[in-house]
Amino acid sequence: MKLGQFVFVQQFVGNRWRQNQPLQRLCRVFCNEQQSDIRLGVRNMSTENKNVKEWTEQEWKTRLNPEQYRVLRLKGTELAGSGSYNKHYKEGTYLCAGCKMPVYTSETKFDSGCGWPAFYDAVPNAIKSIPDPDGRRIEIVCANCNGHMGHVFKNEGFPTPTDERHCVNSASLIFHAGESSKS
């Protein structure tokens, strides 16, 4: 077992395992509940991604379709309203299209009317925020592979628990249908 894989899972599950039902349900989607050590199930899911930060640009090009590569690696943006997950509200989990790690759940998705999928929060420790050089926006990237997801906007007045809007490109996501984390 690689240390990085174990650390990610500990951060993902952490002390919240018994206290946070949405995380518990999310982990059930990806873990084999028969295993006595839930961390082992998550580790097995992420085995192919163990060296994702070391992939060359040529490896990324072979693993991603052209639109995914443009968005995730070149920090591109889809045209508003063109993405497949903009008006998508099925129950499940959204994975990073680059490394297949969980980044968002259907529980936190909402219709912002902006033309891109919007979430008010991410899976814990799944997303990093990086201020754009011009200081006007905050870029969000996958914490595992540094793939460009989109941007986060704050204090826009949406009636969400965090008052944040993670404006995400559909090309940076893969949807995994499963048990919803909604109560």
SEFI-613642 format. One record per residue (C-alpha): chain; x, y, z. Coordinates in nm, 3 decimals. Layout:
REM residues N
atom chain:A&xx:X&yy:Y&zz:Z
...
//
This chain:
REM residues 183
atom chain:A&xx:0.000&yy:0.000&zz:0.000
atom chain:A&xx:0.133&yy:0.342&zz:-0.094
atom chain:A&xx:0.139&yy:0.605&zz:0.180
atom chain:A&xx:-0.034&yy:0.866&zz:-0.037
atom chain:A&xx:-0.332&yy:0.639&zz:-0.093
atom chain:A&xx:-0.369&yy:0.568&zz:0.278
atom chain:A&xx:-0.340&yy:0.936&zz:0.371
atom chain:A&xx:-0.609&yy:1.036&zz:0.120
atom chain:A&xx:-0.849&yy:0.780&zz:0.259
atom chain:A&xx:-0.780&yy:0.881&zz:0.618
atom chain:A&xx:-0.854&yy:1.242&zz:0.530
atom chain:A&xx:-1.165&yy:1.142&zz:0.338
atom chain:A&xx:-1.307&yy:0.924&zz:0.615
atom chain:A&xx:-1.122&yy:1.065&zz:0.914
atom chain:A&xx:-1.305&yy:1.100&zz:1.245
atom chain:A&xx:-1.625&yy:1.188&zz:1.063
atom chain:A&xx:-1.697&yy:0.829&zz:0.960
atom chain:A&xx:-1.958&yy:0.766&zz:1.226
atom chain:A&xx:-2.075&yy:1.126&zz:1.260
atom chain:A&xx:-2.131&yy:1.226&zz:0.897
atom chain:A&xx:-2.401&yy:1.019&zz:0.727
atom chain:A&xx:-2.351&yy:1.168&zz:0.377
atom chain:A&xx:-1.983&yy:1.066&zz:0.388
atom chain:A&xx:-2.076&yy:0.722&zz:0.516
atom chain:A&xx:-2.322&yy:0.675&zz:0.228
atom chain:A&xx:-2.074&yy:0.809&zz:-0.025
atom chain:A&xx:-1.810&yy:0.565&zz:0.093
atom chain:A&xx:-2.061&yy:0.279&zz:0.061
atom chain:A&xx:-2.085&yy:0.355&zz:-0.310
atom chain:A&xx:-1.713&yy:0.290&zz:-0.359
atom chain:A&xx:-1.626&yy:0.048&zz:-0.079
atom chain:A&xx:-1.699&yy:-0.318&zz:-0.027
atom chain:A&xx:-1.899&yy:-0.319&zz:0.295
atom chain:A&xx:-1.796&yy:-0.679&zz:0.362
atom chain:A&xx:-1.439&yy:-0.572&zz:0.432
atom chain:A&xx:-1.350&yy:-0.523&zz:0.795
atom chain:A&xx:-1.120&yy:-0.230&zz:0.715
atom chain:A&xx:-1.314&yy:0.021&zz:0.506
atom chain:A&xx:-0.989&yy:0.196&zz:0.413
atom chain:A&xx:-0.879&yy:-0.113&zz:0.220
atom chain:A&xx:-1.185&yy:-0.091&zz:-0.007
atom chain:A&xx:-1.116&yy:0.271&zz:-0.093
atom chain:A&xx:-0.750&yy:0.195&zz:-0.147
atom chain:A&xx:-0.839&yy:-0.074&zz:-0.399
atom chain:A&xx:-1.060&yy:0.170&zz:-0.591
atom chain:A&xx:-0.775&yy:0.419&zz:-0.631
atom chain:A&xx:-0.492&yy:0.179&zz:-0.717
atom chain:A&xx:-0.471&yy:0.282&zz:-1.086
atom chain:A&xx:-0.434&yy:0.646&zz:-0.979
atom chain:A&xx:-0.137&yy:0.601&zz:-0.749
atom chain:A&xx:0.108&yy:0.788&zz:-0.975
atom chain:A&xx:-0.136&yy:1.030&zz:-1.136
atom chain:A&xx:0.072&yy:1.337&zz:-1.044
atom chain:A&xx:0.365&yy:1.186&zz:-1.233
atom chain:A&xx:0.179&yy:1.128&zz:-1.562
atom chain:A&xx:0.328&yy:1.304&zz:-1.863
atom chain:A&xx:0.118&yy:1.526&zz:-2.086
atom chain:A&xx:0.126&yy:1.248&zz:-2.347
atom chain:A&xx:-0.019&yy:1.004&zz:-2.092
atom chain:A&xx:-0.295&yy:1.254&zz:-2.011
atom chain:A&xx:-0.373&yy:1.289&zz:-2.383
atom chain:A&xx:-0.415&yy:0.913&zz:-2.419
atom chain:A&xx:-0.634&yy:0.881&zz:-2.107
atom chain:A&xx:-0.866&yy:1.177&zz:-2.170
atom chain:A&xx:-1.083&yy:1.268&zz:-2.466
atom chain:A&xx:-0.989&yy:1.597&zz:-2.639
atom chain:A&xx:-1.248&yy:1.807&zz:-2.451
atom chain:A&xx:-1.152&yy:1.660&zz:-2.113
atom chain:A&xx:-0.786&yy:1.729&zz:-2.190
atom chain:A&xx:-0.861&yy:2.088&zz:-2.292
atom chain:A&xx:-1.057&yy:2.155&zz:-1.972
atom chain:A&xx:-0.863&yy:1.951&zz:-1.713
atom chain:A&xx:-0.506&yy:2.005&zz:-1.832
atom chain:A&xx:-0.521&yy:2.331&zz:-2.032
atom chain:A&xx:-0.770&yy:2.503&zz:-1.796
atom chain:A&xx:-1.032&yy:2.547&zz:-2.066
atom chain:A&xx:-1.399&yy:2.632&zz:-2.014
atom chain:A&xx:-1.705&yy:2.480&zz:-2.181
atom chain:A&xx:-1.960&yy:2.704&zz:-2.345
atom chain:A&xx:-2.241&yy:2.792&zz:-2.104
atom chain:A&xx:-2.526&yy:2.540&zz:-2.125
atom chain:A&xx:-2.330&yy:2.292&zz:-2.335
atom chain:A&xx:-2.220&yy:2.047&zz:-2.065
atom chain:A&xx:-2.396&yy:1.717&zz:-2.006
atom chain:A&xx:-2.425&yy:1.767&zz:-1.627
atom chain:A&xx:-2.567&yy:2.121&zz:-1.623
atom chain:A&xx:-2.929&yy:2.003&zz:-1.580
atom chain:A&xx:-2.840&yy:1.659&zz:-1.443
atom chain:A&xx:-2.998&yy:1.575&zz:-1.106
atom chain:A&xx:-2.971&yy:1.197&zz:-1.064
atom chain:A&xx:-2.859&yy:1.060&zz:-0.730
atom chain:A&xx:-2.496&yy:0.964&zz:-0.705
atom chain:A&xx:-2.141&yy:1.090&zz:-0.699
atom chain:A&xx:-1.939&yy:1.302&zz:-0.939
atom chain:A&xx:-1.581&yy:1.185&zz:-0.994
atom chain:A&xx:-1.286&yy:1.376&zz:-1.136
atom chain:A&xx:-1.265&yy:1.273&zz:-1.504
atom chain:A&xx:-0.887&yy:1.275&zz:-1.477
atom chain:A&xx:-0.821&yy:1.049&zz:-1.180
atom chain:A&xx:-1.167&yy:0.906&zz:-1.095
atom chain:A&xx:-1.162&yy:1.027&zz:-0.735
atom chain:A&xx:-1.491&yy:1.150&zz:-0.577
atom chain:A&xx:-1.514&yy:1.530&zz:-0.585
atom chain:A&xx:-1.887&yy:1.616&zz:-0.549
atom chain:A&xx:-2.214&yy:1.448&zz:-0.450
atom chain:A&xx:-2.564&yy:1.496&zz:-0.584
atom chain:A&xx:-2.660&yy:1.619&zz:-0.237
atom chain:A&xx:-2.466&yy:1.944&zz:-0.289
atom chain:A&xx:-2.569&yy:2.010&zz:-0.652
atom chain:A&xx:-2.812&yy:2.293&zz:-0.723
atom chain:A&xx:-2.947&yy:2.493&zz:-1.016
atom chain:A&xx:-2.772&yy:2.829&zz:-1.017
atom chain:A&xx:-2.891&yy:2.926&zz:-1.364
atom chain:A&xx:-2.532&yy:2.997&zz:-1.471
atom chain:A&xx:-2.509&yy:2.735&zz:-1.749
atom chain:A&xx:-2.261&yy:2.505&zz:-1.573
atom chain:A&xx:-2.306&yy:2.241&zz:-1.302
atom chain:A&xx:-2.312&yy:2.414&zz:-0.963
atom chain:A&xx:-2.235&yy:2.266&zz:-0.622
atom chain:A&xx:-2.232&yy:2.443&zz:-0.287
atom chain:A&xx:-1.963&yy:2.217&zz:-0.139
atom chain:A&xx:-1.715&yy:1.944&zz:-0.236
atom chain:A&xx:-1.626&yy:1.607&zz:-0.087
atom chain:A&xx:-1.391&yy:1.687&zz:0.205
atom chain:A&xx:-1.030&yy:1.736&zz:0.093
atom chain:A&xx:-1.117&yy:1.663&zz:-0.273
atom chain:A&xx:-1.081&yy:2.017&zz:-0.412
atom chain:A&xx:-0.808&yy:2.280&zz:-0.379
atom chain:A&xx:-0.873&yy:2.652&zz:-0.428
atom chain:A&xx:-0.614&yy:2.864&zz:-0.611
atom chain:A&xx:-0.659&yy:3.240&zz:-0.662
atom chain:A&xx:-0.632&yy:3.339&zz:-1.030
atom chain:A&xx:-0.333&yy:3.566&zz:-1.104
atom chain:A&xx:-0.567&yy:3.859&zz:-1.175
atom chain:A&xx:-0.729&yy:3.819&zz:-0.831
atom chain:A&xx:-1.084&yy:3.829&zz:-0.971
atom chain:A&xx:-1.166&yy:3.459&zz:-0.939
atom chain:A&xx:-1.067&yy:3.150&zz:-0.745
atom chain:A&xx:-0.984&yy:2.842&zz:-0.951
atom chain:A&xx:-1.081&yy:2.500&zz:-0.816
atom chain:A&xx:-0.872&yy:2.193&zz:-0.901
atom chain:A&xx:-0.885&yy:1.826&zz:-0.806
atom chain:A&xx:-0.668&yy:1.778&zz:-0.498
atom chain:A&xx:-0.551&yy:1.440&zz:-0.628
atom chain:A&xx:-0.446&yy:1.516&zz:-0.989
atom chain:A&xx:-0.459&yy:1.900&zz:-1.005
atom chain:A&xx:-0.710&yy:1.883&zz:-1.291
atom chain:A&xx:-0.896&yy:2.211&zz:-1.355
atom chain:A&xx:-1.259&yy:2.183&zz:-1.239
atom chain:A&xx:-1.376&yy:2.543&zz:-1.274
atom chain:A&xx:-1.409&yy:2.833&zz:-1.030
atom chain:A&xx:-1.570&yy:2.899&zz:-0.693
atom chain:A&xx:-1.772&yy:3.213&zz:-0.626
atom chain:A&xx:-1.874&yy:3.332&zz:-0.279
atom chain:A&xx:-2.145&yy:3.551&zz:-0.131
atom chain:A&xx:-2.373&yy:3.553&zz:-0.436
atom chain:A&xx:-2.685&yy:3.512&zz:-0.223
atom chain:A&xx:-2.785&yy:3.158&zz:-0.320
atom chain:A&xx:-2.990&yy:2.990&zz:-0.045
atom chain:A&xx:-2.730&yy:2.721&zz:0.023
atom chain:A&xx:-2.559&yy:2.622&zz:0.350
atom chain:A&xx:-2.220&yy:2.760&zz:0.241
atom chain:A&xx:-2.313&yy:3.060&zz:0.023
atom chain:A&xx:-2.062&yy:2.926&zz:-0.229
atom chain:A&xx:-2.110&yy:2.827&zz:-0.592
atom chain:A&xx:-1.861&yy:2.583&zz:-0.733
atom chain:A&xx:-1.905&yy:2.645&zz:-1.107
atom chain:A&xx:-1.775&yy:2.321&zz:-1.260
atom chain:A&xx:-1.715&yy:2.212&zz:-1.620
atom chain:A&xx:-1.906&yy:1.894&zz:-1.711
atom chain:A&xx:-1.599&yy:1.773&zz:-1.903
atom chain:A&xx:-1.405&yy:1.758&zz:-1.575
atom chain:A&xx:-1.661&yy:1.519&zz:-1.423
atom chain:A&xx:-1.779&yy:1.160&zz:-1.457
atom chain:A&xx:-2.107&yy:1.069&zz:-1.289
atom chain:A&xx:-2.136&yy:0.748&zz:-1.087
atom chain:A&xx:-2.499&yy:0.661&zz:-1.016
atom chain:A&xx:-2.560&yy:0.513&zz:-0.677
atom chain:A&xx:-2.716&yy:0.556&zz:-0.339
atom chain:A&xx:-2.779&yy:0.923&zz:-0.284
atom chain:A&xx:-2.629&yy:1.099&zz:0.008
atom chain:A&xx:-2.956&yy:1.291&zz:0.043
atom chain:A&xx:-3.147&yy:1.224&zz:0.362
//
